[in-house]
Amino acid sequence: MALLGAVSGFLAGLLGIGGGIVLVPGLYFMFAALGFAPDHLMHVAVGTSLAVIIPTGLSSVRAHAYRGSVRMDLIKSIGIGIVAGVLMGTLIADSISGQSLKMVFAFALAALAVIMLVDPRRTTVWNDVPDQPWRTVAGAVIGCLSTLMGIGGATVSVPFMTMGRVDMRQAVGTASALGLVISIPAMMGFILIGWSAPDRPPFSLGFVNMLAAIMIIPLAVAFAPLGARVAHAIPVDMLRRVFAVFLIIVAARMMMDVFNLS
């Protein structure tokens, strides 16, 4: 668990992605290897990842806010849709099985991997971030998808902002703040919908495994700055592409698990 936290934190700092992309499949396969009942493992993996995002996100937001890289106007306009999307994602998660949630995650993970391969962050589509109602619509999509995947949403929200000529540093800083808008209510939602669910791993509060979160958070927070420092010393673009291919392999492995092909 602690190693998983270190890896997710390091990759988050190195590649500018949310650690949830690594945490959710890592937690799922770890819980499965420990022999816990499979019915709700995916829900617990997603809920626990959302809990980990909160302290790591707070640390990131403080650093970006200190440098003036958080756009409050975008947080307000996109955040409205995100809250609605989080509610939608929570209701969907409550109504589908663990197998269905795993399938949603695998398909979305493959799509995010393609986004990383294409890397639209440096592509300009609009002269500015589209105004309302498109910001709210984009926020709802980001919030719903991020809730179902247990991620902070930066992999989607950063390209959305940079395609509208938002400075990369401001896009990353604003995405960190939007990650908190996603993770706090989403975590609370996963606690509520899993409150009376049977056969959860020990030390779970709803669909949030507190023991795993406590073990992961310190190293995730500690290793994120290290990843950010390393990012300035190596060719990160190539590493992003390699990691994207790895994510596609993980997505394929999860789909095999869904259809009992493993």
C-alpha positions in Angstrom: 0.0 0.0 0.0 2.7 2.4 1.0 4.7 1.6 -2.2 1.5 2.3 -4.2 1.3 5.7 -2.6 4.9 6.5 -3.4 4.4 5.5 -7.1 1.2 7.4 -7.5 2.6 10.5 -5.9 5.8 10.4 -7.9 3.9 9.9 -11.3 1.5 12.7 -10.4 4.3 15.1 -9.9 6.3 13.8 -12.9 3.6 13.7 -15.5 1.1 16.2 -14.2 -1.6 13.6 -13.9 -3.8 12.6 -11.0 -2.6 9.7 -8.9 -6.0 8.1 -9.1 -5.1 6.7 -12.6 -2.6 4.5 -10.8 -4.3 4.1 -7.4 -7.6 2.7 -8.6 -6.3 -0.3 -10.5 -3.5 -0.8 -8.0 -6.0 -0.9 -5.1 -8.4 -3.1 -7.0 -5.8 -5.8 -7.8 -4.3 -5.5 -4.3 -7.7 -6.0 -2.6 -8.4 -9.0 -5.0 -5.0 -10.5 -4.2 -5.8 -10.3 -0.5 -8.9 -12.5 -1.1 -11.6 -10.0 -0.2 -15.1 -10.5 -1.6 -15.2 -9.2 -5.1 -18.6 -7.6 -5.2 -17.6 -4.1 -4.0 -13.9 -4.1 -4.5 -14.0 -1.6 -7.5 -16.3 0.7 -5.5 -13.9 0.6 -2.6 -10.9 1.2 -4.8 -12.5 4.3 -6.4 -13.8 5.7 -3.1 -10.4 5.2 -1.4 -8.6 7.0 -4.3 -11.0 9.9 -4.0 -10.0 10.2 -0.3 -6.3 10.2 -1.1 -6.8 13.0 -3.7 -8.0 15.4 -1.0 -4.7 15.9 1.0 -2.5 15.6 -2.0 -4.7 18.1 -3.8 -4.6 20.6 -0.9 -0.8 20.5 -1.0 -0.8 21.1 -4.7 -3.3 23.9 -4.6 -1.4 25.8 -1.9 1.8 25.7 -4.0 0.0 26.9 -7.2 -2.0 29.6 -5.3 1.2 30.9 -3.8 2.5 31.4 -7.4 -0.8 32.9 -8.6 -1.6 30.0 -10.9 -5.2 29.4 -9.8 -8.0 31.0 -11.9 -10.9 31.6 -9.6 -13.2 32.7 -12.5 -12.7 29.2 -14.1 -13.2 27.4 -10.8 -16.5 29.2 -10.3 -17.9 28.7 -13.8 -16.6 25.1 -14.3 -17.2 24.1 -10.7 -20.9 24.6 -10.9 -21.1 21.8 -13.5 -18.6 19.7 -11.6 -20.8 19.5 -8.5 -23.7 18.4 -10.7 -21.5 15.9 -12.4 -20.2 14.5 -9.1 -23.8 13.9 -8.0 -24.6 12.2 -11.3 -21.5 10.0 -11.0 -22.3 9.0 -7.4 -25.9 8.1 -8.3 -24.6 6.0 -11.3 -22.0 4.3 -9.1 -24.7 3.4 -6.6 -26.9 1.9 -9.3 -24.3 -0.3 -11.1 -22.4 -3.4 -10.1 -18.7 -3.7 -9.4 -18.2 -5.4 -12.7 -20.0 -2.6 -14.6 -18.0 0.0 -12.7 -14.8 -1.9 -13.7 -15.9 -1.8 -17.3 -16.6 1.9 -17.2 -13.2 2.5 -15.6 -11.3 0.3 -18.2 -12.9 2.1 -21.2 -12.4 5.5 -19.7 -8.8 4.7 -18.8 -8.1 3.7 -22.4 -9.6 6.9 -23.6 -7.5 9.0 -21.2 -4.4 7.1 -22.3 -5.2 8.1 -25.9 -5.5 11.7 -24.7 -2.1 11.4 -23.2 -0.7 10.0 -26.4 -2.2 12.8 -28.5 -1.4 15.4 -25.8 -3.8 18.1 -26.9 -2.5 20.4 -24.1 -0.5 22.3 -26.7 -3.3 22.5 -29.2 -5.3 25.7 -29.5 -8.9 25.3 -30.6 -10.6 28.4 -29.1 -9.4 31.9 -28.5 -10.6 31.5 -24.9 -12.3 28.8 -22.8 -15.8 28.6 -24.2 -18.3 30.6 -22.1 -21.5 29.4 -20.5 -23.3 27.0 -20.9 -20.3 25.1 -22.2 -18.2 25.5 -19.1 -21.0 24.0 -17.0 -21.5 21.2 -19.5 -17.7 20.5 -19.5 -17.7 20.6 -15.7 -20.6 18.1 -15.5 -18.8 15.7 -17.8 -15.5 16.1 -16.0 -17.2 15.7 -12.6 -19.2 12.6 -13.6 -16.3 10.8 -15.3 -13.8 11.7 -12.5 -16.2 10.4 -9.8 -16.7 7.1 -11.6 -12.9 6.7 -12.0 -11.7 8.0 -8.7 -9.5 10.7 -10.2 -9.1 14.4 -9.9 -9.9 15.1 -13.5 -6.7 17.0 -14.5 -6.2 14.6 -17.5 -9.4 16.0 -19.0 -9.7 19.5 -17.5 -6.1 20.7 -18.3 -6.5 20.0 -22.1 -10.0 21.7 -22.0 -8.4 24.8 -20.6 -5.2 24.9 -22.6 -7.2 24.5 -25.9 -8.7 27.8 -24.9 -5.3 29.5 -24.6 -5.1 29.3 -20.8 -1.5 29.3 -19.7 -0.3 25.8 -18.9 0.8 26.7 -15.4 -2.6 28.3 -14.7 -4.4 25.3 -16.2 -2.5 22.8 -14.0 -3.0 25.0 -10.9 -6.7 25.5 -11.6 -7.2 21.8 -12.3 -5.7 21.0 -8.9 -8.3 23.2 -7.3 -11.1 21.6 -9.4 -9.8 18.2 -8.2 -10.8 19.2 -4.7 -14.2 20.3 -5.9 -14.5 16.8 -7.3 -12.9 14.7 -4.6 -14.5 16.1 -1.4 -18.2 15.6 -2.3 -17.4 12.5 -4.3 -15.7 10.9 -1.3 -18.6 11.8 0.9 -21.0 10.3 -1.6 -19.0 7.0 -1.7 -19.1 6.8 2.0 -22.9 7.2 2.0 -23.7 4.8 -0.8 -21.5 2.1 0.7 -22.5 2.6 4.3 -24.5 -0.6 4.6 -22.9 -2.6 1.8 -21.9 -6.1 2.9 -18.5 -7.8 2.5 -16.3 -4.7 2.3 -12.6 -5.0 3.2 -11.9 -4.4 6.9 -11.6 -0.8 8.1 -13.8 0.5 5.4 -16.0 3.6 6.0 -18.7 3.1 3.4 -16.7 2.6 0.2 -13.6 4.3 1.5 -11.0 2.0 3.0 -9.5 4.1 5.8 -6.5 1.8 6.5 -5.4 1.9 2.8 -5.8 5.7 2.7 -3.8 6.3 5.8 -1.0 4.1 4.5 -1.0 5.7 1.0 -1.4 9.4 1.8 2.0 10.2 3.5 4.1 8.8 0.7 1.9 10.1 -2.0 2.3 13.7 -0.6 6.0 13.2 0.0 6.8 11.8 -3.5 4.8 14.3 -5.6 7.4 17.1 -5.2 10.2 14.6 -6.1 8.4 13.7 -9.3 8.0 17.4 -10.1 11.7 18.0 -9.7 12.6 15.0 -11.9 10.3 16.3 -14.6 12.7 19.2 -15.2 15.6 16.8 -15.8 14.3 14.2 -18.2 12.3 14.1 -21.5 8.8 13.9 -19.9 6.9 13.8 -23.2 8.4 10.5 -24.2 7.7 9.2 -20.7 4.1 10.3 -21.0 3.7 8.2 -24.1 5.3 5.1 -22.5 3.0 5.5 -19.5 0.0 5.9 -21.8 0.8 2.6 -23.4 1.1 1.1 -19.9 -2.4 2.4 -19.1 -3.8 0.8 -22.2 -2.4 -2.5 -21.0 -3.9 -2.0 -17.6 -7.3 -1.2 -19.2 -7.0 -4.4 -21.3 -6.2 -6.4 -18.2 -9.2 -5.1 -16.3 -11.5 -5.9 -19.3 -10.1 -9.4 -19.3 -11.1 -9.6 -15.6 -14.6 -8.3 -16.4 -15.1 -11.1 -18.9 -13.2 -13.8 -16.9 -10.5 -14.1 -19.6 -7.6 -14.0 -17.2 
